[in-house]
Amino acid sequence: MQAGLWAEEHVTGPLRRLAPERLRNLLWLPAGPLRMLSPMHLWPGIAVSLAVDPFLRAWPQPLQSRVAMVVADTASTIPGVVPLTTTLATLAAELGPTRVRLSCGARWGSHLATKIPGLVDGPADANGLLCEVAEAEVVVLMCHGRAGGPDDAELEVTTVGGTSETVTIQAIAANPRRVKGQTFILLSCETGRTGSWIHQAGGLAGTLLACGARHVLAPLWPVQVHVAGEFGATALRALAAGRNLDELLADPGRERSVADDISRVAFVLWTA
């Protein structure tokens, strides 16, 4: 709270006085503790994209948007994971061909006895995640995330037998050719954290950007499942409508509880 008030008084306040009155879009290059503050609080009502380098890449328009969705619920701790995945997969199918890997403990694919658009008969394990990423333009991930520091971050996925395994940033960086201009929608806790280094972004989001990701939409801190699901659905609708993802961060949304609001403002958009 104190860091946010200090930033508003000494950083964003003076910058706002220099900015145009009707500022709508902003490329924000934070460093140090500013990377842990929500742009929705620092720049309310403004579509903010975060970056490490002001010289953004010129991305070609993809010929089609193939979507890969990986949802791993190893310990059955994601409430309503099957209907939530069904909703997200249905929205993803509006973008293009969709492949979905869903694991609920030891059950996955056809073992779930449910109809989900694009459901693959395979577990949401580490190999499956890395393979699906390489064949998609839009990647949606929902599983448990953890960020211990800029060089210590991981995702928890599920083996074929239903046990937990991790995908580390080192495993992703080992073959950066898998990441080639994708847009990542990460609905996993702490996956938007990038560390305080000035010269580069660490963590999962930073690793994906360094490997070649176009955008990474992810939360800075732990979020509630239903808020993450709503945010993911809104992001997929925006992509299907041809909107920019940073517009989601300028929209205050409907009135909600304090807990829900804390989860919602955790989301940031990193771009390269």
GIFENZI-V31849 format. One record per residue. N is the residue number from 1. RES is the residue in one letter. SS is DSSP state (@ for helix, = for strand, . for the rest). PHI is phi as a letter, one per 40 degrees, with the letter a starting at -180 (* if undefined). PSI is psi in whole degrees, 0 to 359 (NA if undefined). Layout:
{{N & RES & SS & PHI & PSI} {N & RES & SS & PHI & PSI}}
This chain:
{{1 & M & . & * & 312} {2 & Q & @ & c & 321} {3 & A & @ & c & 320} {4 & G & @ & c & 317} {5 & L & @ & c & 320} {6 & W & @ & c & 316} {7 & A & @ & c & 320} {8 & E & @ & c & 324} {9 & E & @ & c & 319} {10 & H & @ & b & 346} {11 & V & @ & b & 290} {12 & T & @ & c & 329} {13 & G & @ & d & 304} {14 & P & @ & d & 323} {15 & L & @ & c & 323} {16 & R & @ & c & 325} {17 & R & @ & c & 337} {18 & L & @ & c & 342} {19 & A & . & c & 160} {20 & P & . & d & 151} {21 & E & . & c & 321} {22 & R & . & b & 51} {23 & L & . & c & 124} {24 & R & . & b & 326} {25 & N & = & b & 146} {26 & L & = & a & 133} {27 & L & = & c & 112} {28 & W & = & b & 123} {29 & L & . & b & 77} {30 & P & . & c & 156} {31 & A & . & a & 165} {32 & G & @ & g & 218} {33 & P & @ & c & 343} {34 & L & @ & c & 337} {35 & R & @ & c & 346} {36 & M & @ & b & 5} {37 & L & . & b & 142} {38 & S & . & c & 125} {39 & P & @ & c & 334} {40 & M & @ & c & 331} {41 & H & @ & c & 320} {42 & L & @ & c & 325} {43 & W & . & b & 65} {44 & P & . & c & 138} {45 & G & . & g & 4} {46 & I & . & b & 137} {47 & A & = & c & 105} {48 & V & = & b & 130} {49 & S & = & b & 137} {50 & L & = & c & 146} {51 & A & . & a & 161} {52 & V & . & c & 324} {53 & D & . & b & 129} {54 & P & . & c & 344} {55 & F & . & c & 91} {56 & L & . & c & 152} {57 & R & . & c & 152} {58 & A & . & c & 104} {59 & W & . & c & 135} {60 & P & . & c & 154} {61 & Q & . & c & 125} {62 & P & . & c & 144} {63 & L & . & c & 328} {64 & Q & . & a & 162} {65 & S & . & b & 93} {66 & R & . & c & 139} {67 & V & = & b & 133} {68 & A & = & b & 130} {69 & M & = & b & 126} {70 & V & = & b & 119} {71 & V & = & b & 119} {72 & A & = & b & 119} {73 & D & = & b & 77} {74 & T & . & c & 314} {75 & A & . & b & 18} {76 & S & . & f & 50} {77 & T & . & b & 3} {78 & I & . & c & 108} {79 & P & . & c & 133} {80 & G & . & f & 38} {81 & V & @ & c & 325} {82 & V & @ & c & 308} {83 & P & @ & c & 327} {84 & L & @ & c & 315} {85 & T & @ & c & 322} {86 & T & @ & c & 316} {87 & T & @ & c & 313} {88 & L & @ & c & 320} {89 & A & @ & c & 322} {90 & T & @ & c & 318} {91 & L & @ & c & 321} {92 & A & @ & c & 325} {93 & A & . & c & 339} {94 & E & . & c & 341} {95 & L & . & c & 322} {96 & G & . & i & 190} {97 & P & . & d & 133} {98 & T & = & b & 137} {99 & R & = & b & 131} {100 & V & = & b & 128} {101 & R & = & b & 121} {102 & L & = & b & 125} {103 & S & = & b & 129} {104 & C & = & b & 92} {105 & G & . & g & 233} {106 & A & . & c & 359} {107 & R & = & c & 135} {108 & W & = & a & 161} {109 & G & @ & f & 230} {110 & S & @ & c & 339} {111 & H & @ & c & 343} {112 & L & @ & c & 345} {113 & A & . & f & 48} {114 & T & . & a & 158} {115 & K & . & b & 111} {116 & I & . & b & 129} {117 & P & . & d & 126} {118 & G & . & g & 13} {119 & L & = & c & 127} {120 & V & . & c & 141} {121 & D & . & c & 68} {122 & G & . & a & 156} {123 & P & . & c & 161} {124 & A & . & c & 66} {125 & D & . & b & 182} {126 & A & @ & c & 312} {127 & N & @ & c & 319} {128 & G & @ & c & 317} {129 & L & @ & c & 310} {130 & L & @ & c & 325} {131 & C & @ & c & 317} {132 & E & @ & c & 321} {133 & V & @ & d & 319} {134 & A & @ & c & 343} {135 & E & . & b & 19} {136 & A & . & b & 160} {137 & E & . & b & 335} {138 & V & = & b & 130} {139 & V & = & b & 126} {140 & V & = & b & 124} {141 & L & = & b & 132} {142 & M & = & b & 110} {143 & C & . & a & 181} {144 & H & = & c & 134} {145 & G & = & b & 156} {146 & R & = & a & 137} {147 & A & = & b & 108} {148 & G & = & c & 344} {149 & G & = & i & 177} {150 & P & . & c & 335} {151 & D & . & b & 19} {152 & D & = & a & 88} {153 & A & = & a & 149} {154 & E & = & a & 162} {155 & L & = & b & 143} {156 & E & = & c & 118} {157 & V & = & b & 189} {158 & T & = & b & 130} {159 & T & . & c & 173} {160 & V & . & c & 333} {161 & G & . & c & 359} {162 & G & . & g & 5} {163 & T & . & c & 165} {164 & S & = & c & 141} {165 & E & = & a & 160} {166 & T & = & b & 151} {167 & V & = & b & 111} {168 & T & = & c & 164} {169 & I & @ & c & 333} {170 & Q & @ & c & 323} {171 & A & @ & c & 323} {172 & I & @ & c & 316} {173 & A & @ & c & 341} {174 & A & . & c & 332} {175 & N & . & b & 78} {176 & P & @ & c & 346} {177 & R & @ & c & 343} {178 & R & @ & c & 331} {179 & V & . & b & 110} {180 & K & . & a & 72} {181 & G & . & g & 17} {182 & Q & . & c & 157} {183 & T & = & b & 122} {184 & F & = & b & 130} {185 & I & = & b & 103} {186 & L & = & b & 113} {187 & L & . & b & 41} {188 & S & . & b & 141} {189 & C & . & d & 138} {190 & E & . & g & 7} {191 & T & . & c & 350} {192 & G & . & c & 355} {193 & R & . & c & 137} {194 & T & . & b & 3} {195 & G & . & g & 179} {196 & S & . & b & 6} {197 & W & . & d & 138} {198 & I & . & c & 322} {199 & H & . & c & 347} {200 & Q & . & a & 166} {201 & A & . & b & 132} {202 & G & . & b & 207} {203 & G & @ & g & 189} {204 & L & @ & c & 314} {205 & A & @ & c & 315} {206 & G & @ & c & 322} {207 & T & @ & c & 316} {208 & L & @ & c & 319} {209 & L & @ & c & 316} {210 & A & @ & c & 328} {211 & C & @ & c & 342} {212 & G & . & h & 14} {213 & A & . & c & 149} {214 & R & . & c & 309} {215 & H & = & b & 150} {216 & V & = & b & 113} {217 & L & = & b & 118} {218 & A & = & a & 160} {219 & P & = & c & 149} {220 & L & . & c & 331} {221 & W & . & b & 176} {222 & P & . & d & 139} {223 & V & . & b & 157} {224 & Q & . & c & 144} {225 & V & @ & d & 315} {226 & H & @ & c & 328} {227 & V & @ & c & 318} {228 & A & @ & c & 318} {229 & G & @ & c & 317} {230 & E & @ & c & 319} {231 & F & @ & c & 320} {232 & G & @ & c & 318} {233 & A & @ & c & 318} {234 & T & @ & c & 321} {235 & A & @ & c & 318} {236 & L & @ & c & 321} {237 & R & @ & c & 320} {238 & A & @ & c & 316} {239 & L & @ & c & 319} {240 & A & @ & c & 330} {241 & A & . & c & 1} {242 & G & . & g & 19} {243 & R & . & c & 158} {244 & N & . & c & 142} {245 & L & @ & c & 335} {246 & D & @ & c & 340} {247 & E & @ & c & 333} {248 & L & @ & c & 329} {249 & L & @ & c & 348} {250 & A & . & c & 346} {251 & D & . & c & 118} {252 & P & . & c & 340} {253 & G & . & g & 182} {254 & R & . & c & 161} {255 & E & . & c & 138} {256 & R & . & a & 178} {257 & S & . & c & 165} {258 & V & @ & c & 318} {259 & A & @ & c & 317} {260 & D & @ & c & 320} {261 & D & @ & c & 321} {262 & I & @ & c & 322} {263 & S & @ & c & 318} {264 & R & @ & c & 315} {265 & V & . & c & 356} {266 & A & . & c & 337} {267 & F & = & c & 135} {268 & V & = & b & 160} {269 & L & = & b & 112} {270 & W & = & c & 139} {271 & T & = & b & 158} {272 & A & . & b & NA}}
